[in-house]
Amino acid sequence: MLVVMRPPSVDSLARSLSDTGLPHPLLVEVAREAIAADRVSEAHALAAVRRRRLLVPVVNATGVLLHTNLGRAPLCHVPPLTYTNLELDLETGKRGSRQERTASLLAAATGAESAMVVNNCAAAVLLVLAALARGRPVAVSRSELVEIGGGFRVPEVMAQSGARLLEVGTTNRTRRDDFGRAVAEHDPALLLKVHQSNYRIVGFTESVPVRDMSGFGRPVIVDLGSGLLDASTPWLDGPPPSWLRGEPAVRQTLAEGAALVTFSGDKLLGGPQAGIIAGRADLVDACADHPLARAVRPGELVVAALQETLLAYLRRDAAAIPLWAMASARPEDLRARAARLGGGKVIETEALPGGGTLPGVTIPSVGVAFAGDLTEQLRAHCPPILARVIDDRTVLDLRTVLPADDEVIAEWIAQRP
Ligand SMILES: *Cc1c(COP(=O)(O)O)cnc(C)c1O
């Protein structure tokens, strides 16, 4: 007797996948694909792949603290699942500002007179230039016309803002006098300094410190990018870690005379994706009054997460900021965790700050190594584990693994063939 196996109907196949937790319309897509490709028996695996294309938690064992592909700083604060007083003043019952409370916390943490929050640092720079320099020149050193990852290029942001780029000095050397001449000849609205986040110019170089730029009677804007709040890291036990040396910080840059600084929320601040403008109150107000401010304002999720991050700084509670908890973990503690994983060879590694910050800087760390490239297998684990391949070994660096995720790695090790 000849039995012809008919393919199942799309609908019944989709229904049979409902235990994957995906909503029916997505399972219908998976079922269609499986039938069309003659892979009905693999439908469950295809549904799992579809599931993993959604946003899912992953274990970052790359040793890169601020990994752009993994959302930069890990987020820990779950916003309240209810209404909030986002734009309500509870004292007066009148409309309030979504900016004021983070502004006051930022002021307490950095000494800034005022501050405001936008979607990201690129938006912060765009807004500052549009609000304070539209149609006017902005002087920037030729060594700082940078491109940060993801399409942020200073000359292009400048053009979009309506400000005019006024290049000063040379690629390798810019002096105070170069700015002096630019001010005298071109009457710039602002002097802009852009932190060389992701590259270094070495050799015969010279640049103008903020203190010297601030002597020309023009507001000095410093795009810091990475958002280290205070170079003395009062939220950490002990002195600032040596790998932070040379990284400009918000408090000190303002104290040196910057009128405004701009920085990201999800780099060394260790908070949610956001952009922060901090400094002189009159200039922050001018930014807040510009029509673009409404287009780049932060949502409630960001305001809530940023508030919790800043409160942790003010409590000097680095343990509550995952980025700092991981960044300041002692190598001996990482070694003990590595030894407890139950497999692999425990090795010394070099973790990286990442996120386009501190190029060339490494942080001593510890990991476990396995022969060969196992990264695909690790990515297929649930939850996915991301690792690096170094010298034909797969290295799982514990510096960037949340201690609670050690058991995920232990589980992966235990189930290896
Ligand atoms: C990272 C960075 C930016 C862009 O920040 P986003 O928050 O990603 O928009 C801008 N300027 C500098 C100097 C940076 O390092």
The ligand as an ORCA input file, in Angstrom:
! r2SCAN-3c Opt
* xyz 0 1
  C      29.833     57.884     21.797
  C      30.033     59.296     21.463
  C      29.022     60.038     20.852
  C      27.716     59.431     20.454
  O      27.000     59.040     21.592
  P      25.582     58.283     21.427
  O      25.039     58.285     22.826
  O      25.893     56.932     20.919
  O      24.746     59.073     20.494
  C      29.262     61.363     20.591
  N      30.436     61.940     20.895
  C      31.449     61.259     21.485
  C      32.725     61.963     21.788
  C      31.278     59.910     21.789
  O      32.271     59.235     22.377
*
